[in-house]
Amino acid sequence: MIHRFNGATAKLAQTMASQPVTWSSVSKTARGLLTTMQHTLTFFGVSALAMMALLYLRPELAHEASQLLAQPVKPAPLVARAPVQAPALSALMTAPAPAVLVDNQPPILALDDKAIKANRKQQEFVTTWLSKRYRVAGDAADMLVSTAYSTAREIKLDPLLILAVMAIESGLNPFAESPVGAQGLMQVMSKIHHEKFQDMGGTRAALNPVANIRVGSLILKEYVKRGGSVEAGLKTYVGAAAFETDQGYGSRVMNEYQKLKLVASGKKVPTFTSPAAPKPVMVEKASQEQIAGL
């Protein structure tokens, strides 16, 4: 009906524009307009009467309509997105052993904590030196060193040897990966040693610092025991057991190990090792006869 009203209005406007304005045309237009308005009002009136009759015959509809109109309009709840936060590095590390409480006595530190406290000064020296040498954050280096010490204490292996292997293998980068698939701090071949990760969540735990240090240390101890010496164990660890030489890998690890021993004892050891000076090229001096012959 509204479209018809608009159409009639537009038609009247066109008619008025095309014809000269006279009293008869104006009155004719006005009558047409009034007729259209009358039809429109009649339509709305009939619709209202029909709606009232429906509500009278169906009172439940009137009740539902009144309840609907009475309810306040509530805005749609805003869904707040939680900020994405990276897990704290401490969450990747093992929690310290709890204290043992005794009645009427101060807390007694558990075995791991007692051992850590006993070696704390040594660990502080090692942590500071490794942090500066490999540009690792102090807190992260402290947790890596603590984990290496607790693991070494558990499996009975020198913690400085573990740290030396970590340093040479990955530069203390827990997410390092070699082209052949060695992963983590100690560059463990997780596909080969997958059974050692079963109790730690599978091979995906190879990039977990704690799991990597533990598995790598177990492998290192096994190879040292099998080879009969640290040098033989390191040669097997780097995958050169079947070759004549390990390309200097064992020497680099033992060199780092000796430095860590000095650091742990409180000695001042440079964090940067200057490259060896090139050997001078010996040029044979030309004799006077050769010079004369030029």
Buried (B, 14 or more C-beta within 10 A) or exposed (E): EEEEBEEBEEEBEEEBEEEEEEEEEEEBBEEBBEEBEEEBEEBEEEEEEEEEEEBEEEEEEEEEEEEEEEEEEEEEEEEEEEEEEEEEBEEBBBEEBEEEEEEEEEEEBBEBBEBBEEBEEBBEBBBBBBBBBBEBEEEBBBBBBBBBBBBBBBBEBBBBBBBBBBBBBBBBBBEBBEEEEBBBBBBBBBEEBEEBBEEBEEBEBBBBBBBBBBBBBBBBBBBBEEBEEBBBBBBBBBBBBEEEEBEEBBEBBBBBBEBBBEBBEEEEBEBEEEEEEEEEEEEEEEEEEEEEEE
